[in-house]
Amino acid sequence: MTPQGQPATSALQAQVGDGTLAGSWILDPARSEVRLESRHTWGLRPVHGVFRQVTGNGTVTAASQVTGTLTVAAGSIDTKNKMRDKDLRSAKLFDIANHPDITCTVDGMQPASGGVRVTGSLTVRGRTRPLSFDAKVSAAAGEVRLDAEIPVNRADFGLTYSPLRMASLNNTITVHAVFTRQ
């Protein structure tokens, strides 16, 4: 809720609609984070990783159109396990020598229950797939924050390597993105 007692979504819609948020925005990498979660050992153990290098930008037009890009360096994955990180970076999975970045491109944002529905595409290892997810977005004091949990099946991007089929194909990407005016 906003201090005036209105739902945050209504306040955000008003700011987008009245042009308050119109302009260019840049991701603050020091206050933003992209995490990856999966299950390992046949679903018995969670595996968490964080991408240490993330960049991005966004634009809100006077006509209330929202677009943007979030890019993570695939080689910056850190699961706190050197062997696993080496496998993730290898040609078996992310193939960072040929595909150094994972990119999420946003081409639209619409109000949805409890937040917004974001649409766009996700590119991993050279494969681009449509993407649609719910997010919480807030704007105040010259910054916009977006928080989302995005379910992804890694097989959609050709990432099927899993010795003994121990690792789940279903993953969750958690995004906490803070944008400031450019």
Order of alpha helices (4+ residues) and beta strands (2+ residues): alpha-beta-beta-beta-beta-beta-beta-alpha-beta-beta-beta-beta-beta
